[in-house]
Amino acid sequence: MATDYDAPRRNETDDMAEDSLDELKARRNEAQSSVVDVDESDTAESFELPGADLSGEELTVKVLPKQADEFTCASCFLVHHRSRLASSSGGQYICRDCAA
């Protein structure tokens, strides 16, 4: 099939520009759905409110000490792997993110 590359191209926005107002309204009503999908895990019980009393909660996160191949950035104070080290001077280590 031969294609005329010099011919003006048409896309969906061109087609929509030529539609009448009634057709656009009908299309909008068809596109809208009255059914709402509600996931059971998204109930109000799963949300934590700011300022809520969490004193009775237990943490289940295991905290590991800094490993031998890690350093603490002197700028952002995050623990990074040695491969993220950008510079070190006088015991001050700087990560690549802070050096940029």
Secondary structure, 3 states (H helix, E strand, C coil): CCCCCCCCCCCHHHHHHHCCHHHHHHHHHHHCCCCCCCCHHHCHHHCCCCCCCCCCCCCCCCCCCCCCCEEECCCCCCEEEHHHEEEEECCEEEEHHHHC
